[in-house]
Every structure is written in structure tokens, then in C-alpha cells.
Amino acid sequence: MEEIARVFGLNWKLFLVQTVNFSVLLLVLWYFLYRPVLQMIDERRQKIEKGVKSAEKAEKRLDEIENEREGVLKKATTEAGEILSTSKDRAQEKASEIVSEAENRADSLVDSAQQRAEEMKDRALRESKEEIGKAAILAAEQILRKK
């Protein structure tokens, strides 16, 4: 082994010192460079994960809000249809009431007019009978006076 070391010009003391120096350099680099870089990478990864989770939550909330909006729109449309239907029914009922009331009033006016016409006819007949009776009496008086 010593021959190999001589052939290649290997100095064991120098090799040992270089190994110690390399180990110290490796420890220093690991402590001051590798750990902080790993820590930065880990922090960055955590921020990215947090951002992804936040985005997923926001997307879920957006979906929930969209579903809620659609539900509210459907409910509002249904209620509007019901209100419109109810309003139409009420308007139809009111129109029927108005027509019925108008027909009743017209019937009442017709009945009243017929009753007045009947009364006027009866009065005219009575007056006519009275006039005819008076005329008959006058005619009888005149006939009796002539004789």
C-alpha cells in the first residue's frame, strides 16, 4: 500500500488534513448554506400549500355561493309566478264580482223601471176610468136635462 501511495505521490498527513478541511468546509456549508436554503424551500413550500388550500377554499365557497344564488333565483322565480298567479286569480274574482254587481244593479234598475212603468200605467188607467166615469156622468146629466 505504501508503494501505491509513493507511486501516486500520496502523502497521508496531507490527505488527512485535506479530509478534515473538507469535512469542516462541508459542515460550514451545510450549517450556513444548506440548512437556510432548505428552510427557505420549506417555507416557500408551506406558503404554496397554504395558497393552494386557500384557493381551494375560495373555489368551494364560490361554488356554494353560486348554488345559493341559483337557489334564490329559482325561489324568487317561483314566488313571482305564485304572486302573478294569485294576482290574476284575484283580478279575475274582482272582475267577476264587478260584473255580477253590475248585472244585479242593471236587473234592479230594470225592475225599478218596470215597477214605475206599471205604476204609471195603473195611474193612467185609474185616471182614465175616473175621466171616463166623469164624462159618463156628464153625458148622462146632459141627456137627462134634455129630456
Steps between C-alpha positions, in 0.01 A plus 500: 500500500791726569623432152173611352511812715853574380417430136207736510680746726250468782598664827291360785536803722398731222213269407380498863520880527314541170234256621460700823490826302242355262293376795516843669411670172216255451368567853530879456326489163235268637441722803512842329381418152319169468276531812387858422433403140302196614316718750417755226385222272285354779349842581433557132339156471280576804395835350416330172300230680322768702424692180370185330281417801375858510423488128316169544298648787422807292392280210276292727351817649446637150320179403288520816413863430417416139274214611339726759447771238337249266277380784399855586428573134287187468316585820445860386377381161262255666373763742458750217300242305285429804445871562414554136261204503340620822470852361338367183257291705413797721458724197274239340297471821476879527394524135236233561379687808482826305312334213264327743442825688439684174255232386320516836485877481378486141234244599402723791476803272295302247270373776466852639427641154243226434339567838481874428362430154240268654410765758474766230283268291277425801473870582425582138231230495349630826505856374353383172225310685433805714488722192280251318277475809478880522435526129228233529338685788515829309360333192223343709425838661481669167276227363276528804486875475396486140212281574 
